[in-house]
Amino acid sequence: MSKILIIEDEVAIADLEKDYLELSGFDVQIEYAGDKGLTRALKEDFDLIVLDLMLPGMDGFEVCRKVRESGSAAPIIMLTARDAVMDKVSGLDAGADDYITKPFGMMEFVARVKAVLRRCSRKEEN
């Protein structure tokens, strides 16, 4: 079972993401602040991180950069209301593997999580 960390300050959105991912068979943990999420991402072994950008404590761009600087290869999906092209480019340049804008469909979200995990597992096999 894949272990996923959601770093999202909006409780209702985090809970909805968690519910859908758990229904799909994932083990899901949540942190509501960027700095706490980063600490957890660096201390624990997650198969994937779902990351908001506008977070208390530390923004998502910085969390992503620090996760990548640590050497972690855990895939990161940014899920945020920031939909400007430069935000998307900045997120992907910081090390995100995918970028989803709010509002979003839960079925698409789960499908993207599965696709990223599939892609990463194929890389590990080679």
N, C-alpha and C positions, 0 to 999 in steps of 0.2 A: 504494500500500500504506500503510495507516494505521500510524502509529508510536505504540506504547503504552509507558508507564512504569509498572512495578509497584514499589511501595514496600511491602515486606513483610519482616519480620525472620525469619520461619520459612522456612528454605531449602527444605524439602520442598514446602511450599505454593506458594512463589514459582515453583519449578521446574515444578510441575504446572500452574499457571496459564499459565506461559510456553509449555509444550509444547502445551496445548490451543489457545491463541491462535495460535501459529505454524502449527499444523495447519490453522487457519482462514484463514491467509494474512496474518497481522499481523506486523509487525516489532516485537519486544518487547525491552525493556531492563529490568534489575532493579537496584534499590538496596535495601540491607538496613537502613538507618537513616533516621530522619525528617529529620535535618539534611542528610544527603548527598542524599537524595531531593529535598528542597526546592531545594537548589543546582542539581541537574540539571534539575528542572522549570522553573526560572526561566531557565536558560542555553540550553536546547535547546527545539526546537519539537516538542511531542508532541500527538498528536490526541486522546489520552485518558490519564488517570492512574487506576490502580487503587491504592487507599490503605488500608492497615491503620491501626488507631487506636493500638494499644499498640506503640510503636516506641521503640528506643533513640535518644538524641540529641534528639528532639523528637516529641511525640505527633501523631497524625494530624489531630486537630482544629486544632492550630496550623499544621501544614503546609497544610491546606486554606485556612484564613483568610489565610495569607501568599500563597498562590498567587492567591487572589481579589483581595487588596489590590494585587497587582502588575498587575492588569488582565487577567490571562490568562482567556480564555474556554474553555480546554481543559476538556472535561467530566471530572468526577471521580466515580468509583464507590468508595464506602467498602465494604470487605469485611473484616469483623471478627467476633470472638467476642462482642463486647458487644451484647447483644440487648435491653437495657432500652429502653422507649419513649423516655425522656428522652435516651438516647444517640443514638437514631435522629433525634429532633427536633433535637438539638444538631448532629449531622452535616449534616443538610439545611440548617439555619440557617447553618452555617459556609460553605456554598456547594457541598456535594455535590449531584450530579445523581441519584444512586441510592444505596441502602444495602442491602447484602446481608449476612446473618449466617451465620457458620460454625456447624455444618457446612453445606456447600452442594453442589449438584450441578453438575458441570462443564458439562454441556450447557446448563443454565439460565444459568450464569455467562457463557458465550460468547454466548448469545442476548441477554442483557441488554447486553453490550458492543456487539453489533451494533445493538440497538435505540437505545441512547444515541447512537451515532455517526450512525445514520440520522436521528434527531431533530435533532441538531446540524447536520448537513449541509443539512437542509431550512431551518433558520433562516438559514444563510448564503446560501442561494439567494434568499431573499425580500428 
